[in-house]
Amino acid sequence: MSVDKGLDRRRFLRGAAGVAAAAALGPMGARVARAEPERPPNLVIILTDDLGYGDVGCYGAEDLATPRLDTMAEEGMRFTDYYCGAPVCTPARAAMLTGCYARRIGLNMVLYADHEESLNPDELTLADVAKQRGYATAIAGKWHLGRIHPPRHGFDEWLHTPREAPITETLVDESIDFIRRHRDDPFFVYLATPDPHANALKAWPPFKGQSERGTEYGDVVEQLDHHVGRLLDALDEMGVGDNTLVVFTSDHGPWLDRLPDAGSAGPLRGGKYTAFEGGHRVPCIMRWPDRIPAGKTCSEIATALDFLPTFAGLCDVPLPRDRVIDGHDILPLMENRRGAETPTEAYFYTEAANPTHLRGVRSGRWKLLGWPEAQTATEDWYPVALYDLENDLGEDTNVAGDNPEAADRLRDILEEHRAEIQRNYRPPAMVSR
């Protein structure tokens, strides 16, 4: 990936000036010279809906123009092996906010109006962590975690938008306004746009009819890219961009059943609902000029479950000891430290929607798809398959017969996870209609 040489030069000169000034300022100057923030970083998470691995230019899209996201990757880090936690909406969002697999906290289903389940207020969320450190917190857009709404989960404000409005544009406007009101204090904004979900596609001028993909979906992705750029520009203009960690990602893979009004998984097999890579592996770009070096690509496993423990570490907020948290602190990966490796020894895949079923596991290069818990599961319907993701990204060739030891090891890991989840299960909250 190319790096903006001018950007690197500007950062070098700014750093050199800071070092020169540090000599006269003693320990405080040394801290400034090391680019250590005087307060914890601001956090902005931009979560899209159904965006696929093949829908962003820096991930290989050739028929979509995403210049702002591509620039964001040049200014920060692109993760190639990032996993969303679940291949459908509610479980993926629950995993991201709590650092736990949705099966562990009783939300391994897509919640609709007739469901009584809701995210339990006893669960620790990213917003709860932020509040413990004095952050102003807001969610802009989609919740989809039940009837116990965001204010019960650590969010000060829930920013909505009328259905008839340009959704992403309005949510970005609301987010910028929130940041402007709280820029003198640490802030956390969770911007959960429903774009580019196939059921809610609407491109507005000047983007309508403009993408080379030739679909409303393509137009909406380019529209989304533009408004992400507006948010990044606003952070820089307000002077808070350098100490703000911005994460751009998707809740899960593309809804391929809705083609042509759906996304692309690029070189990956499968999409939404599936345990194949296209359902779980999605784009993830992070920008944080103070700490994340520009123009880097990380090919280590990272997951949505890692945000909570990583953010807690940045905020010096201890994690609770009375429960299992599945995610890990990935700051060494984000900072591109020499020799940094993924702390995720195994990532677990689910499939389907109501409920989702545990289906597979990845450890290192190997991925095993086993039998799910579904009562309909049989060996004929769900044969065990082992894939070598280093050499077979598209999951075309089952190599279980040639690598029986790897298949057996992963099967043991999968079965132990099933049992461990049962031992350490935490129920959701139940709210009757």
C-alpha positions in Angstrom: 0.0 0.0 0.0 1.4 3.4 -0.9 2.0 6.0 1.8 1.6 9.7 1.5 5.3 10.9 1.6 4.1 14.4 2.3 2.1 13.3 5.2 5.1 11.4 6.7 7.3 14.5 6.2 4.8 16.7 8.0 4.6 14.2 10.9 8.4 14.1 11.1 8.8 17.9 11.2 6.0 18.2 13.8 7.7 15.5 15.9 11.2 17.1 15.6 9.8 20.4 16.8 8.2 18.7 19.8 11.6 17.1 20.7 13.4 20.4 20.5 10.9 22.0 22.8 11.0 19.2 25.2 14.4 20.0 26.5 13.1 23.2 28.1 10.0 21.6 29.6 11.5 18.7 31.6 9.4 15.5 32.2 6.3 17.1 30.8 8.1 18.0 27.6 9.4 14.4 27.3 5.9 13.2 27.6 4.8 15.5 24.8 7.8 14.4 22.7 6.7 10.8 23.0 3.3 11.8 21.7 1.6 10.6 24.8 -1.8 12.2 25.2 -2.6 14.3 28.2 -6.0 12.6 28.3 -7.2 9.2 27.1 -8.0 9.0 23.4 -11.4 9.9 22.0 -13.1 7.0 20.3 -15.3 6.9 17.2 -16.6 3.6 15.9 -18.3 3.7 12.5 -20.3 0.5 12.0 -21.9 -0.1 8.7 -24.6 -2.6 7.9 -24.0 -5.6 5.5 -20.9 -4.0 3.9 -18.8 -6.8 2.3 -15.0 -7.4 2.2 -15.0 -6.6 -1.5 -16.8 -3.3 -1.2 -13.9 -0.9 -0.4 -11.2 0.1 -2.8 -8.3 -0.7 -0.5 -9.8 -4.2 -0.1 -9.8 -4.8 -3.8 -13.1 -3.2 -5.0 -12.6 -2.0 -8.6 -16.1 -0.9 -9.4 -16.6 1.3 -6.3 -14.9 4.6 -5.6 -14.0 4.9 -1.9 -11.3 7.6 -1.9 -11.9 8.7 1.7 -11.7 5.2 3.1 -8.7 4.5 1.0 -7.0 7.6 2.4 -8.0 6.7 5.9 -6.1 3.4 5.4 -3.1 5.3 4.1 -3.2 7.5 7.2 -3.7 4.5 9.5 -3.9 0.7 9.5 -5.9 -1.8 7.4 -6.7 -5.2 8.9 -7.0 -8.1 6.5 -8.0 -10.8 9.0 -10.6 -8.9 11.1 -13.7 -10.8 12.2 -17.0 -9.3 13.2 -18.1 -11.8 15.9 -21.2 -13.2 14.2 -22.7 -13.2 10.6 -25.9 -11.4 11.6 -26.9 -8.1 13.1 -27.9 -8.5 16.8 -25.2 -11.0 17.7 -22.5 -9.1 16.0 -23.4 -5.8 17.7 -23.6 -7.5 21.1 -20.2 -8.9 20.6 -18.6 -5.6 19.6 -20.1 -3.7 22.5 -19.4 -6.3 25.2 -16.3 -8.1 24.1 -18.2 -11.4 24.4 -19.5 -13.9 21.9 -23.2 -13.4 21.7 -23.8 -17.0 22.7 -22.2 -16.3 26.0 -24.7 -13.5 26.9 -27.9 -15.0 25.4 -28.2 -12.9 22.3 -27.4 -15.4 19.6 -30.4 -14.5 17.6 -31.7 -11.5 15.5 -34.1 -9.6 17.8 -37.4 -8.5 16.4 -40.4 -6.7 17.9 -41.9 -9.9 19.4 -38.7 -10.9 21.2 -38.5 -10.5 24.9 -34.7 -10.8 25.1 -32.6 -7.7 25.5 -28.9 -6.9 26.2 -28.6 -7.3 30.0 -27.8 -4.0 31.7 -25.4 -6.0 33.9 -23.1 -6.5 30.9 -20.2 -4.1 30.7 -20.3 -2.2 27.4 -17.8 0.1 25.6 -19.9 3.0 26.7 -19.8 1.9 30.4 -16.0 1.7 30.2 -16.0 5.3 28.7 -18.2 6.6 31.5 -15.9 5.2 34.2 -13.2 7.5 32.7 -15.5 10.5 32.4 -16.2 10.4 28.7 -19.3 11.9 27.0 -21.0 9.1 25.2 -23.4 8.9 22.3 -24.8 6.3 19.9 -26.0 7.7 16.5 -28.3 5.3 14.6 -29.1 1.7 14.9 -29.3 -0.2 18.2 -31.0 -3.6 17.5 -30.1 -5.0 21.0 -33.6 -5.2 22.4 -36.0 -3.0 24.3 -33.6 -1.9 27.0 -32.3 1.1 25.2 -28.8 2.7 25.0 -29.2 5.1 28.0 -29.3 2.0 30.3 -26.0 0.8 28.8 -23.8 3.8 29.3 -24.8 6.2 26.5 -25.6 9.8 27.4 -27.4 10.5 24.1 -29.1 8.5 21.4 -29.1 10.4 18.1 -31.8 9.4 15.7 -32.8 10.4 12.2 -36.2 10.5 10.4 -36.6 7.7 7.9 -37.2 10.1 5.1 -34.0 11.9 5.8 -30.6 11.2 4.2 -29.7 8.7 6.9 -25.9 8.6 6.9 -25.6 12.3 6.2 -27.9 13.2 9.1 -26.2 10.8 11.5 -22.8 12.2 10.6 -24.2 15.7 11.1 -25.5 14.7 14.6 -22.2 13.1 15.5 -20.2 16.1 14.4 -22.5 18.3 16.5 -22.0 16.0 19.5 -18.2 16.1 19.1 -18.2 19.8 18.8 -20.2 20.1 22.1 -17.8 17.8 23.9 -14.4 18.4 22.2 -12.9 19.8 25.4 -13.5 16.5 27.1 -13.0 12.8 26.1 -15.8 11.5 24.0 -17.0 8.2 22.5 -19.3 8.2 19.5 -20.8 4.9 18.2 -22.1 5.8 14.7 -24.2 2.8 13.6 -25.5 3.7 10.2 -28.0 1.3 8.6 -26.3 1.8 5.2 -25.8 -0.1 3.0 -28.4 -2.6 4.2 -30.3 -4.0 1.2 -33.7 -3.2 2.8 -33.0 0.4 3.2 -31.0 1.5 0.2 -31.4 5.1 -0.9 -28.9 7.1 -2.8 -29.3 10.9 -2.8 -27.9 13.4 -5.4 -25.1 13.8 -6.3 -24.4 10.1 -5.7 -27.5 8.5 -7.3 -26.6 6.7 -10.5 -22.9 7.4 -10.3 -21.1 4.2 -9.2 -19.5 2.0 -11.8 -21.2 -1.0 -10.1 -24.4 0.3 -11.6 -26.6 -0.4 -8.6 -28.3 1.5 -5.8 -26.0 -0.4 -3.5 -22.9 0.9 -5.2 -24.2 4.5 -5.1 -24.9 4.2 -1.4 -21.4 2.9 -0.6 -19.9 5.9 -2.4 -22.3 8.2 -0.6 -21.2 6.5 2.7 -17.5 7.0 1.9 -18.1 10.7 1.3 -19.8 11.3 4.7 -17.1 9.3 6.5 -14.7 11.7 5.0 -16.8 14.7 6.3 -16.5 13.3 9.9 -12.7 12.8 9.6 -12.4 16.3 8.3 -14.5 17.7 11.1 -12.3 16.0 13.7 -9.1 17.5 12.2 -10.7 20.9 11.9 -11.7 20.9 15.5 -8.1 20.0 16.5 -9.0 16.6 18.0 -8.2 14.3 15.1 -4.7 13.3 16.2 -5.9 11.9 19.6 -9.0 10.3 18.2 -9.1 6.6 17.4 -11.5 6.2 14.5 -12.6 2.6 13.6 -14.5 1.9 10.3 -15.9 -1.6 9.9 -19.1 -3.6 9.1 -21.4 -5.6 11.4 -21.0 -8.7 9.1 -20.7 -9.8 5.5 -22.9 -9.0 2.5 -26.5 -10.1 2.1 -25.8 -12.1 -1.1 -29.5 -13.3 -1.3 -30.4 -9.7 -2.2 -28.1 -9.3 -5.2 -27.8 -7.1 -7.2 -28.8 -4.8 -4.4 -26.2 -6.2 -2.1 -22.5 -6.2 -1.5 -19.5 -8.3 -2.4 -17.3 -10.6 -0.3 -14.5 -10.2 -2.9 -12.3 -13.3 -2.8 -14.1 -14.8 0.2 -16.7 -17.6 0.1 -20.2 -16.9 1.5 -21.8 -13.9 3.1 -24.3 -13.0 5.7 -25.7 -15.9 7.8 -22.9 -18.2 6.8 -19.8 -19.5 8.7 -17.7 -19.1 5.7 -15.1 -16.2 5.6 -17.4 -14.0 3.7 -19.9 -13.9 6.5 -17.4 -13.1 9.3 -14.4 -11.4 7.7 -15.1 -7.8 6.9 -13.2 -4.5 6.3 -11.7 -2.8 9.3 -9.7 0.4 9.1 -8.3 2.3 12.1 -6.9 5.8 12.2 -5.2 7.3 15.2 -2.3 9.6 14.2 -0.9 9.8 17.7 -0.4 6.1 18.0 -1.1 4.1 14.8 1.6 4.5 12.2 0.5 5.5 8.7 0.1 3.1 5.8 0.4 -0.2 7.6 -1.4 -3.4 7.0 -2.1 -6.0 9.8 -2.6 -9.6 8.7 -2.9 -10.9 12.3 -6.3 -12.0 13.5 -8.3 -9.2 15.2 -11.9 -9.2 16.1 -14.8 -7.0 17.1 -14.6 -8.6 20.6 -11.2 -6.9 21.1 -12.5 -3.3 21.2 -13.7 -3.5 24.8 -10.5 -4.9 26.4 -8.3 -2.7 24.2 -10.3 0.5 25.1 -10.4 -0.5 28.8 -6.6 -0.7 28.7 -6.3 2.7 27.1 -8.6 4.2 29.7 -6.9 2.3 32.6 -10.3 0.8 33.5 -10.0 -2.7 35.0 -12.1 -5.5 33.5 -14.4 -7.3 35.8 -13.1 -10.5 37.3 -16.5 -12.2 37.9 -17.1 -13.0 34.3 -15.5 -14.2 31.1 -14.6 -11.6 28.5 -13.7 -13.2 25.1 -11.8 -10.3 23.5 -8.2 -9.3 23.9 -6.1 -6.1 24.1 -4.7 -5.6 20.5 -2.9 -2.3 21.1 0.4 -3.9 20.1 -1.0 -4.8 16.8 -2.5 -1.4 16.3 0.8 0.3 17.1 2.6 -2.1 14.7 5.1 -3.2 17.4 7.9 -5.4 16.3 7.0 -9.0 16.7 3.4 -8.4 17.8 1.2 -11.4 17.2 -2.5 -11.9 17.6 -3.6 -12.8 21.2 -6.5 -14.7 19.7 -5.7 -18.4 19.9 -9.0 -19.4 18.4 -11.9 -17.5 16.7 -15.3 -19.2 16.7 -17.8 -19.1 13.8 -21.6 -19.2 14.0 -24.1 -19.5 11.2 -27.9 -18.9 10.6 -30.0 -16.3 12.4 -32.7 -17.5 14.8 -30.8 -18.8 16.6 -27.2 -18.8 15.4 -25.4 -22.2 15.8 -21.7 -22.7 16.6 -20.2 -24.1 13.4 -16.5 -23.7 13.2 -13.2 -22.5 14.6 -10.0 -20.9 13.2 -6.6 -21.3 14.9 -3.6 -19.9 13.0 -3.8 -20.9 9.3 -6.3 -23.7 9.9 -10.1 -23.4 9.9 -12.4 -26.3 10.8 -16.1 -26.4 10.0 -17.8 -29.0 12.2 -21.3 -30.0 13.0 -23.5 -27.3 14.5 -25.8 -27.9 17.5 -29.0 -27.7 15.3 -31.3 -30.7 15.7 -31.3 -31.1 11.9 -27.5 -31.4 11.8 -26.3 -34.8 10.4 -22.9 -35.9 9.1 -24.4 -36.0 5.6 -25.7 -32.4 5.7 -22.7 -31.0 7.6 -19.5 -32.9 6.7 -16.4 -31.9 8.6 -14.2 -29.7 6.5 -10.7 -28.3 7.1 -9.3 -25.3 5.2 -5.9 -23.9 4.9 -6.6 -20.2 4.8 -3.0 -19.2 4.0 -3.3 -21.1 0.7 -7.0 -21.3 0.1 -8.7 -18.0 1.0 -11.8 -19.0 -0.9 -12.3 -22.2 1.1 -12.4 -24.4 -2.0 -10.5 -27.4 -0.9 -11.2 -29.6 2.1 -7.8 -30.8 3.3 -9.0 -32.7 6.4 -7.9 -36.0 5.0 -4.4 -34.8 4.5 -4.1 -33.1 7.9 -5.9 -35.3 10.4 -3.9 -34.0 13.4 -4.9 -30.4 12.6 -8.5 -31.4 12.1 -8.6 -33.4 15.4 -7.0 -30.5 17.3 -9.5 -28.0 16.1 -12.4 -30.3 16.7 -11.2 -30.6 20.3 -11.0 -26.8 20.6 -14.5 -26.4 19.1 -16.1 -29.0 21.5 -14.3 -27.5 24.5 -15.7 -24.1 23.6 -19.2 -25.5 23.4 -18.8 -26.8 26.9 -17.1 -23.7 28.3 -19.9 -21.5 27.0 -22.5 -23.6 28.8 -20.4 -23.4 32.0 -20.0 -19.6 31.9 -23.3 -18.6 30.2 -25.0 -15.3 31.3 -28.6 -14.8 30.5 -30.1 -11.8 28.7 -32.6 -9.5 30.3 -36.2 -10.4 29.6 -38.7 -7.6 28.9 -42.4 -8.6 28.2 -44.4 -6.7 25.7 
